[in-house]
Every structure is written in structure tokens, then in C-alpha cells.
Amino acid sequence: MHIELSEHFTYSKLLRFTFPSIIMMVLTSIYGVVDGFFISNFIGAEPFAAVNIVMPFLMIFGAVGFMIGTGGSALVAYTLGVGDKKKANEIFSLLVYLLVGLGLLFTVIGEIFVGPISQFLGADAEMLPYCVTYGRILMLALVPFMLQNVFQSFLVTAERPQLGLVTTLVSGVLNIVLDALFIAVFRWGVAGAASATALSQTIGGIVPLTFFIMSRSSKLRLGKTHMDLRAITKACTNGASEFMTNVSMSIVNMLYNWQLMRMLGTNGVAAYGVIMYVNFIFLSIYIGYSMGSAPIVGYHYGAGNRNELKNLFKKSLRIILVMSIVLTIAAELLARPLSMIFVSYDTELLEMTTYAFAVYSISFLVSGYNIYASSFFTALNDGFTSAMISFGRTLIFEVICVLVLPILFGPYGIWYAVIAAEIFALILSIFFLMRNRKKYGYI
């Protein structure tokens, strides 16, 4: 049954509307896990560590897609809520064209600097060729990768989340099949892993692009537009938190890799790589729910419907509470089985990874609220508050903890950094939610 943004949302309707976004994000994270599985088990720990060193650099470029997607969809949803469909489509088209131009520029920059950046991030002489090969192939698919990120949000705003889910499913299955073919059968190594990912990302970006060009029934369509610096600025400001989240995560991952390489060597970097692959499966549920519910919040905020804002906020907090308990228990029980998928071939590395993931998983009790709070303010077109929460959560608090805790508790203290950072971020989230409750009327 088709659900419109303007409706009153019960628990059932809210979960049904956000379900495609949740599944889409979970599938995306699982496909990443498959990449890591093939690289670690068929190519080796050294290439696996190398890929994890260069990946944060590549993800910084993709963060622009998340910024324009989340920030732009909030602005477009608000404009639809006000009742100006023509302007909403003009803003949507402008942002997509802007993204393509930026993607082409970033592709050139990435191809040139992937080698020096990999060395700067700690790649030694053995790792560097893997980093450069993997990075340069993925940069060729940067534009569709950025489009894939931006369309994840806009498909929800266009009331077509199912298309986003189907696209993610098709591109993900293709990635798995090509990983198996290129790595396990043809033995193309890191180049095969990168090629499989690049081809699947191309499908993930081109399919929704074609839909927005060809469809006549969609709320949003690509068409004529005009330069609107105010709209661009507003979209980027709205999405600043998502941009900061992704960039900060990349920076923090670089810092983790540097600290771990220095204190625990290649095994430490490999263990952290496993955690990052698996961790995103759990966080993707929070991200998917927040992404799926944001256009609803933006629409009702634009329509001035405070009663529905209160309804959405109250129900979302309760849904996240249930998710937090279930996900934390599941992560603790699955810490060893999930670690064995990647590093069962090395007993020492397996023990380190299992311990690290069990500790890291405690953060799932708190992280869902911080992710939702940041997304909620983005949906309200309050990019500053959203960015403050994301900036504190993913950069300031975690950088401090990554640097300080190993000094206080030794090398293994680094695994507790994310727990401390999420607790500090929760305090910050509660502060902003309470301070702005009367301004927006969600309590």
C-alpha cells in the first residue's frame, strides 16, 4: 500500500515506510562485508590492511553525495510541504547537476593523489601498490558512487523507497558475484575486488538516474533548472552534519590505523578493519531508519503540523530504544562468529578481533540516539545543530579518546574509545534536543 508523506504515522505505518531504507542500508553494509571477506580470505591480511588504509580517503569524496542527498532532500521535502512542487524539482535538478560536476573534478584529484595520500596514511612499501591499485580503480566509478549516495535520500522524498531498495539489491548481488568471479576464480587480486565494487556502484548510480530522467509519475524529475546559490548553500548547510559524519569517520579511521599500526602492527589494523566492516551492519539499521523518517519530519515541519512532529519524535525514540537493546545483545553474541568469517586463519588475530568487537559493540546502546538526533535536526533544516552533534560525536570526542585512552590503559584502551565518545555525544544530543524543543514543537 502506497504511503504518502502527508499522512498520520502509526508505529506500523512508520516502520513500513522506513523499512526499505533500513534494508537498503543493511544490504549496502553486507555487500561491504563480502568485499572484506574475499580480500582477507583469498588475497591475504596484508592486502586487507592496505585496503582499509586507503578506504577512508576514498570515502571522503563519497561524503559529498551524502551531504547533498540528506541536506537537499530535507530542503526539497520542506518545499513540497509548503506546496511548491515546481521549485522543489528545480532545486532537486540543480543539486544533481552540481554533484556530477564535483564528482568529475574529484575523480581527477583522486587519481593524482591516491599514492602520496596512502603513504601519508601509513602504507609501507609492501602495502602501497595494493592501495594505489584499489584506489585508482574505484576513483573511476566515483561519479555513480556519489549519485548512488544522493539518490538514496531523494528516492525516499519522491515516495519511491522501494526503487532504492531494488537498486541496492541488484547492485549488491552483482558485487558479490563479481567478487567471487574476479577474486576466487580469476585470481585478479585487489584489482578484481576494486573492479567488482566499481561496476556495482555504477549500476547503483545509473539506474535511479535513469528513473529520474524518464519517469513521468515521480514527485521528483530531472529537468530544467537555474542557478540558485541560496538553495545550494541551504542544502549544504542542512547536510553539513552528514558530511561531517562521513569525513570525521574517515579522519578517525585514519587516526585509528595510525595508532594501531604503531602499537599493534598489521594485526591491529586488520582487526579494526573487520570491526569497521561488521560495525556498519549494525549502525546501518539506525542510519536507515533515520534516513527513511527524515523526509516525513521535513514535510510536516514545512506544513506546520506540530502535532505530527510530536508523534514522529515520540514514536522514533521508542523504536530506537528497542533497536538498541536487540542490536547490542546480538552483537555481543555474534562477536566471535563474525570475526571468524574474516580471520579464522590466524588464531592470534582472531582473539584480538573478537575481544575488540565485543568491547566496541557496547556503543550500540547509545549510538542510535545520536545518529537519529543529528538526522532529526537535518530534517528540520537546522544544519548547524545537526552538524554540532555529528562533529562532536564522530570527530572531537573520538579523536580525544583515541589519543588519550591508550595512554591511560595501554594499547587495548583504544577499543574503548568509541564507547566514551558515544556517551559524550549523547549528553550533547540531549542538550540540543531540550534546548530546541519549544522552537520546533516536537515535545
N, C-alpha and C positions, 0 to 999 in steps of 0.2 A: 504494500500500500504506500502510495506517494505521500511524503510528509513535507509540508511547507514550513519555511522559517517563521511565518506569521502565526503559527498555531500555538495553543497552550500545551506545554510539555509535561506529561506524567513521567514516572520513572520508566515505564515500558517504552513510551514514545521517545524519550531522551536516549535510552540505551539503543533502541533500534536505529535512530538517526546517526548516532556516533559509532555504531558497530562497524560499518565499512571502513571508517578512518582508523579505528583501533586495529582491525585485521590487516589493513594495508600497511600500517607501521610495523606490526609484528612480523608480517611476511618479509618486509624490507630488511628487518634485522636478522631474520633467519637466513635469508639469502647471503647476508654478510658472514654469518657463521659458517655457511657452506664454503665460502671462499677461504676462510681461515682453516677449515678442516682439510681441504685439499692441499693448500700450501704447506701446512705443518706436517701432514702425514705423507705426502708424496714428493715434496721438494726438500723439506728439512727445517730445523729450528732456526738456522742462520738466515735463510731467505724469509722465514716467517717474521723474525725480529726486524729484518730490513724493511719489509712492507709496513710494519707497524711504526717504524721511524718516519717514513715518508708520508704516510697516510694523513697525519694532521695537517701538513702543508697543503695537500690536495683538498681537504675538507674546508679549508678557509675560503676557497673560491666558491664552493657549493653553498656556503653560508649566505652569500648574496641572494641566492634563489629563495632560501627560507625567509630572509628579511623582506624581500619584495612580495613573496607569497602571503605570509602571515599579516604583514603590515598593510599590504594592498587589499587583501580580502576583507580585512576589518573596515577599511575605508569604503570599499565597494559595497559591502553588506550594509553599512550605515547609510550610504547614498540610496540604495534600494529601499531601505526602511523609510527614508524621507519621502520616497516616491518618484525619484528622478532616474528612470531606467536608462535614458539616453546618456546622461552624464556618467552613470555607472559603467556603461560599456566603453565610453571614451577613455575613462581612467584605466580600465582593465586593459584595453588595447595598447595604450601608451606604455604601461608598465611592462608588458610582454615584449614590446619592441625594444625598450630600454635594456631589458635583460639580455636579449640576443646580442645587442651591440657590446655590452660589457663582457659577455661570455667570449666573444671573438678576441677582444683585447686581452683578457686574462689568459686565453689559450696561448697566445704568443709569449706573454710574460712567463707562464709556467714552463713552456718548452725550453726557454733560455736558462732559467734559474733553478731547475729541479736538481741539477748536480751540485752546485755550490750550497744550496739550502740543505741538501741531505748531509753534506759534510759538516755544515754548521750544527745540525741537529744531533751529531754524534756518530754518523755512519763511518765505520772504519774501511780500510781498503778492500776487505772481503765483502762487506755489505753494499758498498757504493754502486757497483754495477747492477745489483738487483733493484736498488732504489731508483736509479735512473731509468732502467728499462720499464719498470712498473709505472713510474710517474709519467713518462713521456707518452706511453700508450693511452693511459687514462685521460691525459690532457686533451687528446684528440676528440674525446666524447664529452668535453666539458659543457658545451652549449646545451645538448639534450639533457645532460645531468641536471643543469640548473633549471631547465624548463620542467623537468620531472618534479623537482622540488617546489617550484612555484605553482604548478598545476594541482598539486596535492591539496592546497588550500582553496584555490579558485573553483575546483570541481565541487567542493562542498558548498561554497557560496552559490554556485549555479544549480544547487539541489540535485547534483549528479554524483554523489559519493560512490555509487556502485560502479561507475565507469572507472574511477580511480582505483578501486579495488581490483577490478578485472584486469586493468592495465598492469598493475603491480604484480598480480598473479602470473600473467603471461610473461612479463619480462623477467620475473624471478625464476620461473621454471626454465626459461631459456638459459639463464645464467647457470643454473645447476647442471643442465645437460651439457652446456659448452665447457664448464669446468671439468666435468668428468671426461669429456672427449679430448679437450686440449691438454689437460694435465695428466690424467691417468692413462689415457690411450696413446695420444700422440707424443707425450712427454715433452711438451714445449716449455715447461718450467714456469717461471714468473711471467714470461711474455704471454703464455697461454692463459694464466689467471687474469692478467690485465685485459687481454683481448676479450675474454668471456664477459667480464664486467662491463667493458666499454660497449659491446654490442647490445647487452641487455639494457643498459642505460639509454642507448639510442632509441630502442623500442619504447621505453618508458616515457621519453620526452616527445617523440614524434606522434604517437597515437593520440594523446589528448590535444596536441597542437592541431592535428588534422580535424579533430572533432570541433574545436572552437572556430575553425575556419569554415567548415562545411555545414554544421548543424543550423537549422532554421528554428528549432523548437527550444533551444537552450536560453536560459535567462541572460547568459553572457555570450557574446560573439566577438571575434576579432574583426575589426573593420577600421573605418576612418577615425582619425583622432587628431589632436593638435597639442602642441607643447603646452604643458601646464606644470610649471615649476612648483607651484603650491601643492598640487596633488602628489608630485614625486616626493617633495620634502615631507609631506604628511605621512605618506606610505612608508618611507624610510624611517621616519621618527617612530611610527607605530611599531614597525618591525625591528627596531633597534635592539630590543631585548632578545629576540630570536637570533639576530646577527651576533650579538654579544655572547649569547649562549654557545653558539657553534664555534665562533672564533676563540672564545675563552676556553672551551673544551679542547680545542686544538693546541692552544698555548700550554694549558695544563698538562695535556698528554705529552707534549714535548718536554716539559719540566719533569714529569714522572719518568720518562725514558732516560733523560739525562741523569737523574738521581739514581735510578735503578741500575743503569749501565755502570755508574761509578761505584755503587755499593754492593750490588749482587750480580753484576755481569750480564751476559746474554740471557741467562735463565730468568733473571728478574724482568727483563724487557719482554721475553716470551710469555711469562706468567701474566704480566699486565696486559699483554695483547689478548690473551684468552679472556680475561675479565672484561675487557672493553667489548669484545665480540658478544659475549653472553649477557653482559650487563644491559646492553641496548635492547635485548629481547624484553626484559622486564620493564625498563623505562619506556619502551615504545608503547606500552599499554596506557601509561599516563599521558604520554605525548599525543597519542591517537585520540584519546578522549578529549583532551584539551583542545586539540586542533578541530575535532568534529563539532564541539559545542560552541566554539568561539563565534562562528557566523550567526548563530542563534542569538547570542548575547549582543553582538553588534547590531543586528536587525532590530531587536526590541529596544535597545538603547536609542537608536535613531528614531524609532517610532514613539519614544517617550513612554513606554509601557513599564513602569517601575514594579508593578505587581508581578509581572512575568520575570523580571530581573531577580527579584527576591526568590521566586520559585526556583529558578535555574540555579542560583547560588546555593540555596539550602540543599537541594537535591544533589548537586555536584559534590559538596563536601561529604555527604553521607556515602555516596558511591565511592569516592576516593578512599574513605576510611576502610570500607570492605576490601577494596583492591589492595590497600597497603598491608593488611593483615594476611590475606591469602598469598600475595606475592612474596612476602618475607619468609613465611613458613615454607613455601615451595622452593625458594632459592636455597635455604639452609639444607633442606632435604636432598636437593639435587646438586649440591656443590661438588661432590666427588664424581658422580656420573657425568656431569657436564664437562668437568676438567679432563676426564679420561677420553672424551671424544677427540680432544686435541693433542694431549701429551702423554698418552698411556705408554709410549715407547721409552720414556725416561722417568724412572722412579723418583729421583730427587726433584725434578721439575714438577712432577705430578703432585708431590706432597706440598711443595711451595704454592702451587696454583690452587689446590684445594683449600689450604688454610687462608690464603689471601681472599679467595672468593667468598668463603664463609664469613669473614670479617666484613668485607665490602657490602655484603647483602643486607646487613643490619640497616644500612642507609635507606633501604626501600620503605621503611616505616615512615620516613619523613619526606623523601624526595617528591612524592606525588603531589603533596600540598604546595610545595614551592614551584613545581612546574605549572600547576593549574593557576596559582596566583599570578604568575607572570603572564600567562596566556590570557587570563581574565582581564587584566588591565590593558593588554593589547587590543582585545575585542572592544573595550570601552574607549578606544582611541586615545588612551593615556600612555603613550610610548615612554615617557620619562619614568613613571613609576615602574612600569614593566621592566625597563632597562636596568633600573636600580636593583631590583630583585635579582635579575639574571646576572648582572655584573658582580654583585656580592656573592651569589651562590656559586657561579662557575669559574670565577677568577680570583677575586680578592681573598675570600675565606679559604679557598682550596690552596692557592699559592702559599699563603701563610702557613697552613697546616702541613703541606708537603715539605716545606723547608724546615719547620720547627720541630714537628713530631719525631723525625729520625734523630735529631739531636738529643731529645729528651728520652726516647725509648729505644734507640738503636735502629738499625736498618728496617726491621719489621714494623716499626712505628709508622712507616709510610702507608701501610694498608689501612690505618685508622683515620687517615686524613679526610676522606670523603664523609665519614660519619660526623666528625666535628664540624666540617664545612656546612653540611645539610642542616644541622641543629642551629648554627648561627643564622643561616638563611631563613629558617622557619621563624625565628624571632623577628627578623626583618620583614618577612611576609605578613605576619600578624600585625605588626606595627602599621604597615601601609594599608592593610585591609580595614583596620579600625579607624585610621585617620580619614579615609576617604568614604566611609560608609554613608554619611549624610549627603555628600556631594553627588554620588551616583545613585543612592537609594536602593542598594542591594541587600540591606539589612533593615 
